[in-house]
Every structure is written in C-alpha cells, then in structure tokens.
Amino acid sequence: MKYVLAWIKNNPISVVAIFLVIASLGMLVWMHTQGSSFVEQMADRSDEIKKIDGLKRTRVELPPAVPDAPPQTKILAVNTAAIDYLKDTYGKLDQEYRGIFEVAVLHNEYAHFPMVDQLFPNSESPALPYNARSAYRLAFEEMLGPYAENSLYPRLQAAPALDSDELGLLRSRLQNELLREMLPLAEEVDLDMLSEQDFRRLKQNMRKRYLQELIDQAENIFVYAQTQSSKNDYPFDLGRWSKRGERPSWSEMWEGQMDLWMQQDVARAIMLTNRVGQRNESVISAPVKRLLKIQVVPGYVGINSAGGIAMLGQQNRGSSSNNEGRMPAPFPDQAANVGSADAKLLEDFSGAPTGRRSNALYDVRHLWLTIHIDSRRTALFFENLAKVNFMSVLHVDMKDLDEYELLREGYVYGADDVVEMKLLVESLWLRDWTAKYMPDEIKQNLGFVMNQK
C-alpha cells in the first residue's frame, strides 16, 4: 500500500489523467442512460400529442337530414362537450323517430276497423264467424252506396251504366213520348204517320233527349261500377269464405279482413280523387270514370308470395292461373328471413321496384286495379293512393278508349280523354297495430316471435 501511495506522490500528473478518464467514462455512461430515457420520454410525448390531435379531429357520422341520403360526416374534438352534443343529437333523432313512427302507425290504422267487434284475434262466440260473413259482404255494398259524410267506410255513390236491354227500353220510351208530342190528336201513333221532315225532326230530338237522359243519370253518381255482387263485372274481390255455408276458419276471416281493408283504401283514394259528395261534381267531371276490377294478390310479399310482379311474369310466359284467377308464387324460405324490427331493412328488387318485402316491421301486400280514368289526371289519383295509406303504384298497363263507342254503351265521360289503366298497387301494413288482431296461426306463418305483442 505504501508503494501505491509513494507512486501517487511521485506521479501526480498520471493520477490526474487516470481520474479524468474514469470521470469521463462515468459521464458517458450517465449521459447515455439519460439520453435513452429522454428519447423514450419524447416518443411517449409524441404519442400523446398524436392522440390529442386525433381527438381534436375525430370523424363521426350522423344520420342524414333527408331520408335515403348519405350519412352526415362531421369532424369533432372528443371532449365532454362533444360527447354531450352527440348524445343530445342522437337523443333528439330517437325522439323524432318515435314521434314519426307513432304518427305513421296512427295513419296506417286510421279507419281500419274489424268487420265485427271482438272477432279478432280469436273469439269464443260461435255466432261471430257467421256474423263476420254478413258484415264483410255488407261493407262492400256500402262502399258503392250513396255518399254519407259520417260513414265509417268510404262511399263512392256508384251505379252501373244502363245495359243493352235498358238502353233499348229507354229509346222506345223516348220515341213514344216524342210521337205523342208530334201527333197529339192521334189515338195510336206510328212512325209511318210521319212525313219525311217530321221523321228527321224526330230522330234529332231523340238524340238530344237520349243524351240528356244519360247525362241526368251521370250527374247523380260519382263513378260507374257494377253494384250487384252476383254479376260477373262486380268490381270487388270477394273471398270464397264469405259465400260458403260452413263456418270459416280464423285464417280465412283474417285474410278476408286484410282484403277488405286494402279495397277500402282504394275506394277511399277514388273518393278523394273524384271529390265524392261535393256539390256540382259528378262522374262527368271526375278523374276516375269507372271502377272495373280490384284483384287482391294472395299472400305476404317476401314470405309466402312473390307478389304481383311475379304474377305478371307468369302471365307473360303463358302460365295457367288458379285460385279464382290469382296466381300465388310462394318464396321457399317462408318466414325465415323476416329479421328484427330494429335491424336494417334489406332491399329485394325481385318482388317489386320499391325493393320492399315483408319483415318484422311491416307486411307488404299487392293488388291489381283496373279503372277508366282521365289521362291528364292520373298523377292526382296516384298521389291520393299514397296519401290514403302508404300505397305505391308498381306497374301500369294502359290502353286508349273510344269515348263515342262508350257513349253508345251508356257511359257519359264528358270531354275528357279517357284511358283504361291496369295498375299494380303495393300497400304496407305496420305490425305495431295489426299484430293485436292477428290469429296465432297467421303469426306463426309470418314468423312472429310469439311473445311479442
């Protein structure tokens, strides 16, 4: 040890050099350690800055202001204020949705009453099904009857044109009346008693009075339609269950109820379009001149029917019809894909150009409608179909008519250019209210979760 001390005393410069080297190495080690820690701190700080920057410029999507438009995209800073803003926005949208849906349900349910009170979904009374048959047929009769302001059902104040026998009797009556006027002193009158000039005058007066008789009849009605259900040209589609003597099933009565509601909606649209019940209005001035036929497409589109478009395709291919002239085209999956009422509705354009098919929110039904209508005012009728109850026109077949030939058949259409239109009409039925009436068998066929209301 004394040799080390002696060496340090004799070599002070070397000792200082060694100390400086050791100190420098320590400093280098310390600086490297601190540098690594600093780099890590800077990296962490950079990540935090990026997170903060990202929160300041977060892209969020809001539902569109206009239905069917793309979602709205906004850049927001995520903070308490932004979170509260989003909660408030979505809360308001949810309230608006619920309010709109409630209005839609009330509109969809409006004026749709069961044909017999307490009939649906099931009744213990053995008499109600038979009462339903009578009420069902009476409802159709009332729809063609005289306008009544407080009626539960639409009233069209309809009448058929005079048939060929009635027109012949009318011509005979008018001819006899005119002959009596021209030959007041004759005990018996005959055409041979007239001069050529009087004969021409008779024919001229005959045309005037004949036309006036037809006009007088037309001024007292608002649409031409056959009012006797026993006639082949009766316009409404009556279910077979209402004509048989045995007790109808619950499914038959429910389908009859739906058929009645759909046809009532069409009648109400005609009533609005023709301004039925308004003074100085009649079939002569009305857009819809004649109701020829309503044909309900059986089944629920997308569940057990492919709808009217499929029927049209089958007819074009020459397929034979069945079921009273109606051709159901069932989907093989039945109710397997109706989904949830809260799920996004899938579009399926195989059944209709609207892309709608029955689902857990609503059922889709189709019907065919054939009318004579003023060609210039078809848009008004289409608008009233939509206004009455979410009805859309999916397909139109149209052909021109000879108004003079129709006049000879007893139809007074006025000066309008009238066409015959065959329309495929789609209607929607919200399950939020129809479910309370549906028999269990119908619910099962439609894929209902049986504990839902």
TITI-538803 format. One line per 10 residues: number of its first residue (from 1); their letters; for each residue x, y, z of C-alpha. Coordinates in pm, 1 decimal, padded with zeros to 6 digits. Each point is the difference from the previous one (the first is absolute). Layout:
BEGIN
NUM> a> X Y Z; ...
END
This chain:
BEGIN
1> mkyvlawikn> 00000.0 00000.0 00000.0; 00289.9 00233.1 00086.0; 00142.2 -00069.8 -00346.8; -00334.4 00115.5 -00163.1; -00000.8 00314.8 00210.1; 00358.3 00064.3 -00083.6; -00070.3 -00044.6 -00373.5; -00298.0 00242.3 00022.5; 00223.7 00259.3 00168.4; 00272.4 -00044.5 -00258.9
11> npisvvaifl> -00248.4 00000.2 -00300.8; -00271.9 00262.7 00069.8; -00058.5 00068.4 -00373.4; -00071.1 -00364.5 -00073.2; -00238.2 -00017.8 00294.3; -00192.3 00305.4 -00129.8; -00014.9 -00152.0 -00348.8; -00137.2 -00329.1 00127.4; -00261.5 00182.4 00208.3; -00108.2 00202.8 -00301.2
21> viaslgmlvw> -00032.5 -00314.5 -00210.5; -00213.0 -00173.2 00263.2; -00214.4 00310.9 00045.5; -00047.7 00030.6 -00375.1; -00107.4 -00363.2 -00029.8; -00249.7 00047.4 00281.6; -00130.7 00314.6 -00162.6; -00041.7 -00183.7 -00331.0; -00188.8 -00282.1 00169.5; -00223.3 00247.1 00181.8
31> mhtqgssfve> -00063.1 00205.5 -00315.8; -00087.9 -00314.7 -00200.1; -00244.6 -00110.6 00268.2; -00159.3 00343.1 00018.4; -00013.8 00025.4 -00382.1; -00183.6 -00329.7 -00036.4; -00247.8 00105.7 00265.5; -00044.7 00335.4 -00175.0; -00066.5 -00171.6 -00335.9; -00257.1 -00223.3 00162.4
41> qmadrsdeik> -00161.5 00298.9 00165.7; -00009.4 00189.3 -00330.4; -00153.2 -00302.6 -00178.0; -00266.2 -00029.9 00270.3; -00063.5 00371.3 -00022.2; -00033.1 -00024.1 -00378.5; -00254.9 -00280.0 00038.1; -00197.3 00209.0 00246.2; 00010.3 00297.0 -00236.3; -00126.4 -00221.4 -00282.5
51> kidglkrtrv> -00283.7 -00130.7 00219.6; -00094.8 00353.9 00097.6; 00018.9 00107.8 -00363.5; -00216.9 -00297.1 -00098.8; -00258.8 00084.6 00263.5; -00005.2 00354.7 -00130.0; -00075.7 -00123.4 -00354.1; -00223.8 -00307.8 00052.2; -00226.2 -00085.7 -00293.8; -00354.7 -00095.6 00106.4
61> elppavpdap> -00306.2 -00095.4 -00204.8; -00351.2 00126.8 00070.7; -00325.6 -00117.0 -00161.9; -00095.2 00199.0 -00312.6; -00228.5 00300.4 00021.8; -00191.3 -00127.5 -00307.0; -00126.8 -00360.8 -00014.9; 00206.5 -00232.9 -00221.7; 00283.3 00256.6 -00024.5; 00359.8 -00094.8 00096.8
71> pqtkilavnt> 00091.7 00040.9 00369.7; 00130.2 00337.5 00111.9; 00373.9 00007.6 00079.9; 00137.8 00245.3 00259.0; 00348.0 00067.0 00149.4; -00019.6 00048.6 00376.9; 00233.1 00036.5 00297.1; -00082.6 -00284.4 00238.3; -00060.3 00159.0 00333.8; -00281.2 00024.3 00246.3
81> aaidylkdty> -00176.7 00262.6 -00209.3; 00027.3 -00212.4 -00315.4; -00126.0 -00310.0 00178.4; -00294.0 00195.6 00139.2; -00068.5 00140.3 -00348.1; -00007.8 -00346.5 -00155.3; -00220.9 -00135.0 00276.9; -00239.2 00292.0 -00044.8; -00004.4 -00039.2 -00379.5; -00070.3 -00371.1 00009.4
91> gkldqeyrgi> -00252.2 00050.8 00278.3; -00191.5 00252.6 -00209.5; 00016.7 -00228.4 -00304.2; -00134.6 -00286.9 00206.3; -00285.8 00215.4 00130.2; -00077.6 00119.0 -00353.3; 00007.0 -00356.7 -00128.5; -00236.4 -00116.4 00271.9; -00232.4 00291.6 -00066.1; 00000.6 -00058.0 -00375.4
101> fevavlhney> -00055.2 -00372.2 00048.7; -00294.8 00062.1 00230.8; -00154.5 00230.4 -00261.1; 00064.4 -00261.8 -00269.4; -00168.9 -00270.3 00208.2; -00304.0 00221.1 00065.1; -00020.7 00084.4 -00371.2; 00035.3 -00365.9 -00099.2; -00269.7 -00104.9 00247.7; -00240.1 00285.0 -00081.3
111> ahfpmvdqlf> -00351.6 -00115.6 -00098.6; 00100.9 -00367.7 00005.2; -00252.5 -00162.4 00228.7; -00062.4 -00372.5 00046.8; -00310.3 -00100.9 -00194.4; -00151.1 -00127.3 00327.9; 00099.6 00129.4 00341.3; 00184.9 -00253.1 00220.2; 00049.2 -00234.3 -00297.3; 00381.8 00006.4 00000.2
121> pnsespalpy> 00236.7 -00147.1 00093.6; -00230.8 -00279.9 00119.9; -00348.4 -00013.5 00139.3; -00183.7 -00258.2 00205.6; -00334.4 00104.0 -00147.3; -00117.4 -00251.3 -00263.2; -00220.5 00263.9 -00164.4; 00270.6 00258.0 -00074.3; 00154.3 -00178.1 -00302.4; -00342.3 -00015.1 -00165.4
131> narsayrlaf> -00063.5 00363.2 00089.0; 00337.4 00081.2 -00155.4; -00110.9 -00148.6 -00331.9; -00303.3 00230.3 -00014.0; 00193.0 00305.8 00120.3; 00273.6 -00066.3 -00256.1; -00237.8 -00000.7 -00296.8; -00197.8 00293.6 00136.8; 00318.5 00208.9 00022.4; 00055.8 -00038.7 -00373.8
141> eemlgpyaen> -00361.0 00089.3 -00076.0; 00029.0 00314.0 00210.1; 00313.1 00113.2 -00183.8; -00197.2 00024.9 -00324.2; -00300.7 00163.4 00164.9; -00106.4 00365.5 00029.2; 00250.1 00237.0 00156.0; -00034.7 00039.2 00376.8; 00219.5 00253.0 00177.2; 00026.2 -00190.1 00329.1
151> slyprlqaap> 00035.0 -00349.5 -00142.7; 00279.7 -00220.7 00137.1; 00060.1 -00129.2 -00349.5; 00067.9 00201.7 -00316.0; -00314.3 00051.5 -00208.6; 00039.5 00036.0 -00376.9; -00363.8 00066.5 -00098.6; 00046.1 -00235.7 -00294.2; -00236.1 -00148.8 -00254.6; 00038.8 -00210.9 -00311.9
161> aldsdelgll> -00076.4 00138.8 -00343.2; -00326.7 -00113.2 -00152.6; 00038.5 -00339.7 -00163.2; -00106.3 -00072.1 -00359.5; -00353.8 -00100.6 00097.8; -00047.0 00311.9 00210.2; 00138.2 00219.0 -00277.2; -00245.3 -00159.4 -00242.7; -00290.7 00068.8 00233.7; 00119.1 00357.1 00042.6
171> rsrlqnellr> 00006.9 00057.2 -00375.3; -00349.2 -00149.1 -00038.3; -00139.3 00217.0 00278.7; 00153.2 00318.1 -00140.1; -00126.0 -00078.8 -00349.8; -00356.0 -00053.8 00124.2; 00009.2 00321.0 00203.4; 00119.6 00202.0 -00298.1; -00256.1 -00156.2 -00230.5; -00273.7 00094.8 00248.0
181> emlplaeevd> 00128.1 00356.3 00001.2; 00010.4 00015.7 -00379.5; -00339.8 -00173.6 -00050.7; -00206.1 00110.4 00301.0; -00339.2 -00073.2 -00162.8; 00076.5 -00352.1 -00120.6; -00143.4 -00288.1 00200.0; 00294.9 -00219.4 -00096.6; 00334.9 00127.1 -00120.0; 00234.5 -00160.6 -00248.3
191> ldmlseqdfr> 00311.3 00101.7 -00190.6; -00183.7 -00049.8 -00329.1; -00224.7 00291.8 00089.7; 00293.3 00244.3 -00018.7; 00112.0 00192.4 -00301.2; 00364.6 -00022.5 -00102.2; 00065.3 00340.5 00154.5; -00174.1 -00098.1 00326.3; 00197.1 -00324.6 00005.2; 00330.8 00188.0 -00018.4
201> rlkqnmrkry> -00119.7 00232.0 00275.0; -00095.0 -00302.5 00210.0; 00344.8 -00154.0 -00036.1; 00167.6 00328.3 00090.6; -00213.8 00044.3 00311.1; 00052.9 -00365.9 00088.4; 00377.7 00048.9 00006.7; -00029.5 00307.9 00219.1; -00233.6 -00160.4 00253.7; 00188.7 -00328.2 -00000.4
211> lqelidqaen> 00325.0 00179.8 00078.6; -00172.5 00212.3 00263.9; -00136.7 -00311.0 00173.0; 00351.8 -00146.3 00016.5; 00136.5 00332.0 00128.5; -00270.5 00019.4 00266.5; 00098.8 -00345.3 00124.4; 00371.6 00087.4 -00008.3; -00055.1 00322.2 00197.2; -00135.8 -00204.0 00291.3
221> ifvyaqtqss> 00299.3 -00232.7 00037.2; 00374.3 00043.5 00052.1; 00135.7 -00314.4 -00163.5; -00133.3 -00276.2 -00221.2; 00013.8 -00344.3 00161.1; -00209.2 -00314.1 00015.7; -00179.4 -00003.9 00334.1; -00137.6 -00355.3 -00003.5; 00245.8 -00255.2 00137.3; -00167.6 -00279.3 -00200.2
231> kndypfdlgr> 00108.5 00158.8 -00329.4; 00323.9 -00099.7 -00172.3; 00111.6 00361.7 -00029.7; -00028.6 00068.5 00374.2; 00316.9 00199.4 00076.3; 00095.9 -00129.3 00344.6; 00195.6 -00317.3 00079.2; -00217.3 -00199.0 00240.1; 00154.5 -00296.2 00180.4; -00159.2 -00339.3 -00049.9
241> wskrgerpsw> -00034.2 -00043.3 00375.6; -00277.7 00263.4 -00000.9; -00208.9 -00201.2 -00248.8; 00012.6 -00344.1 00161.0; -00237.2 -00132.0 00263.1; 00245.5 -00162.1 00241.4; 00183.6 00179.2 00277.7; 00303.0 00187.1 -00138.0; 00342.4 -00051.8 00158.2; 00184.1 00276.5 00186.8
251> semwegqmdl> 00260.0 00018.5 -00276.7; -00270.2 00045.2 -00265.7; -00168.2 00274.1 00200.0; 00328.8 00178.3 00063.9; 00096.2 -00007.6 -00367.4; -00350.6 00121.2 -00080.7; 00049.2 00285.9 00244.7; 00328.7 00098.6 -00164.8; -00160.3 -00022.7 -00345.7; -00282.7 00224.4 00119.6
261> wmqqdvarai> 00239.9 00258.7 00144.1; 00205.7 00014.2 -00318.4; -00304.9 00045.9 -00219.8; -00140.7 00262.4 00236.1; 00323.9 00195.1 -00039.8; -00034.9 -00006.1 -00378.6; -00362.2 00112.3 00029.5; 00105.2 00283.2 00232.5; 00263.5 00113.4 -00250.5; -00265.9 00005.5 -00274.0
271> mltnrvgqrn> -00235.7 00190.8 00232.1; 00266.8 00266.4 00063.3; 00095.0 00023.7 -00365.9; -00359.8 00032.6 -00121.3; -00102.8 00236.1 00281.7; -00294.7 -00224.7 00079.4; -00279.1 00183.7 00178.1; 00105.9 00346.2 -00118.7; -00260.3 00221.1 -00164.0; 00018.2 00047.8 -00377.1
281> esvisapvkr> 00222.0 -00307.2 -00033.0; -00085.7 -00329.3 -00168.9; 00152.5 -00276.3 -00206.5; -00008.1 00236.8 -00298.7; 00259.8 00228.7 00158.7; 00173.5 -00263.1 00216.2; 00345.3 -00137.7 -00093.0; -00084.6 -00365.5 00072.9; -00292.6 -00087.4 -00226.9; -00049.8 -00369.3 00059.6
291> llkiqvvpgy> 00113.8 -00260.6 00251.4; 00026.9 -00325.0 -00193.4; 00191.2 -00242.1 00223.6; 00207.2 -00040.0 00314.6; 00194.5 -00324.7 00026.4; 00186.5 -00065.0 00325.3; 00327.3 -00190.9 -00036.0; -00004.8 -00273.1 00265.4; 00278.2 -00028.7 00254.4; 00263.2 00221.8 00161.3
301> vginsaggia> 00270.6 00113.2 -00238.5; 00334.8 -00146.9 00099.0; -00143.9 -00264.0 00232.9; -00254.8 -00213.7 -00182.1; -00046.4 00195.8 -00321.2; 00224.1 00150.4 -00264.2; -00265.2 00265.0 -00066.0; -00163.1 00146.8 -00307.3; 00320.9 00047.2 -00199.4; 00050.0 -00376.8 00004.2
311> mlgqqnrgss> -00362.7 -00047.8 -00105.4; 00061.0 00236.0 -00290.0; 00303.9 -00201.1 -00104.7; -00196.8 -00325.4 00016.4; -00280.2 00147.0 -00209.0; 00248.3 00125.5 -00258.4; 00145.7 -00350.7 -00018.8; -00345.0 -00148.6 -00045.9; -00024.3 -00177.3 00336.9; -00343.0 -00117.4 00101.4
321> snnegrmpap> -00175.4 00165.3 00292.0; -00170.7 -00147.6 00302.5; -00168.6 00107.9 00323.6; -00280.8 00204.8 -00157.7; 00227.8 00133.3 -00270.9; 00277.8 00096.4 00241.4; 00346.5 -00149.1 -00015.4; 00194.1 -00011.3 00328.4; 00374.4 -00049.9 -00035.7; 00129.0 -00103.0 00344.3
331> fpdqaanvgs> 00357.3 00053.6 00111.9; 00163.9 -00324.9 00111.1; 00151.2 00151.4 00314.1; -00346.4 00089.4 00138.4; 00056.5 00230.7 00300.3; 00362.8 -00092.1 00064.0; 00146.6 00339.9 -00080.3; -00247.4 00249.5 00142.7; 00268.5 00117.6 00246.8; -00039.1 00241.0 00289.7
341> adaklledfs> -00203.4 00320.0 00006.3; 00316.8 00187.0 00108.2; 00221.9 -00145.4 -00273.2; 00078.8 00177.9 -00324.8; -00257.0 -00090.1 -00264.4; 00147.2 -00183.1 -00295.6; -00109.6 00093.8 -00349.6; -00118.8 -00271.2 -00236.7; -00092.4 00121.3 -00346.6; -00109.9 -00342.0 -00122.5
351> gaptgrrsna> -00349.1 00058.3 00143.4; -00054.9 00367.8 -00082.5; 00187.1 00309.0 -00126.7; -00030.9 00149.3 00349.2; 00223.1 -00276.6 00139.0; -00241.0 -00063.3 00287.2; -00091.6 -00338.7 00137.9; -00179.0 -00101.7 00318.2; 00209.7 00018.9 00315.6; -00034.3 00029.4 00375.5
361> lydvrhlwlt> -00101.4 00367.7 -00031.9; -00267.5 -00016.2 -00270.7; -00172.4 -00233.0 -00245.4; -00011.7 00066.2 -00374.1; -00316.6 -00076.0 -00197.4; -00080.5 00044.7 -00370.4; -00319.3 00043.6 -00199.7; -00097.2 00060.2 -00362.6; -00235.0 00287.7 -00079.5; -00172.6 00064.6 -00334.1
371> ihidsrrtal> -00168.9 00336.2 -00057.5; -00104.2 00245.9 -00269.3; 00163.5 00334.2 00076.2; 00067.0 00340.2 -00153.0; 00350.0 -00036.1 -00143.9; 00097.1 00351.4 00109.1; -00080.7 -00058.4 00367.1; 00160.5 -00335.7 00075.0; 00264.9 00168.6 00219.2; -00273.3 00131.5 00230.2
381> ffenlakvnf> -00135.3 -00351.0 00050.1; 00349.3 -00142.1 00064.9; 00057.2 00276.0 00256.0; -00323.5 -00085.6 00180.1; 00091.2 -00369.8 00007.6; 00320.1 00093.2 00183.5; -00182.4 00246.7 00224.4; -00266.0 -00247.7 00113.1; 00226.6 -00275.0 00127.0; 00359.3 -00034.2 -00123.6
391> msvlhvdmkd> -00105.2 -00140.5 -00339.1; 00241.7 00002.6 -00293.6; -00069.6 -00070.8 -00366.9; 00248.3 -00264.7 -00117.4; -00116.0 -00069.6 -00353.4; -00234.3 00159.9 -00255.3; -00165.6 -00146.4 -00309.5; -00194.2 00256.7 -00203.5; -00213.4 -00002.0 -00310.8; -00196.6 00271.3 -00175.9
401> ldeyellreg> -00380.5 -00001.3 -00008.3; -00259.7 00114.1 -00251.6; -00220.3 00236.1 00201.3; -00267.7 00008.4 -00273.7; -00031.3 -00376.2 00002.8; -00024.2 00010.8 00380.0; -00272.2 00264.4 -00028.1; -00199.3 -00235.7 -00219.7; 00035.9 -00257.2 00280.0; -00144.5 00248.8 00250.0
411> yvygaddvve> 00318.2 00146.3 00157.7; 00018.3 00380.2 00016.1; 00364.0 00098.1 00051.2; -00024.5 00365.1 -00099.9; 00269.7 00165.5 -00209.8; 00292.4 -00171.3 00172.5; 00249.2 -00219.7 -00183.6; -00061.5 -00326.2 00185.2; 00226.3 -00304.4 00011.3; -00025.7 -00342.5 00157.5
421> mkllveslwl> 00272.9 -00060.3 00256.7; 00094.1 -00322.1 00173.4; 00214.9 00081.0 00303.1; 00201.8 -00218.0 00233.5; -00024.4 00165.7 00342.1; 00218.2 -00070.4 00304.4; -00119.9 00070.5 00353.9; 00181.6 -00021.4 00335.0; -00147.8 -00120.5 00327.8; 00187.5 00080.6 00320.1
431> rdwtakympd> 00003.9 -00292.1 00239.5; 00004.8 00237.8 00294.7; -00382.0 00009.7 -00023.9; -00098.7 -00293.5 -00226.0; 00162.6 -00252.4 00239.0; -00265.4 00059.2 00264.9; -00263.9 -00136.2 -00239.1; 00193.6 -00285.1 -00163.2; -00101.4 -00357.2 00088.2; 00287.6 -00213.6 00130.9
441> eikqnlgfvm> 00004.7 -00212.3 -00316.1; 00063.9 00310.3 -00211.0; 00273.7 00118.3 00236.1; 00176.3 -00334.2 -00023.6; -00019.4 00004.0 -00378.8; 00149.7 00349.2 -00004.2; 00289.2 -00094.1 00229.5; -00110.0 00194.1 00307.3; 00184.4 -00040.8 00326.3; -00305.2 -00115.5 00189.0
451> nqk> 00064.9 00199.1 00316.8; -00004.3 00328.7 -00188.7; -00313.6 00204.5 00012.7
END
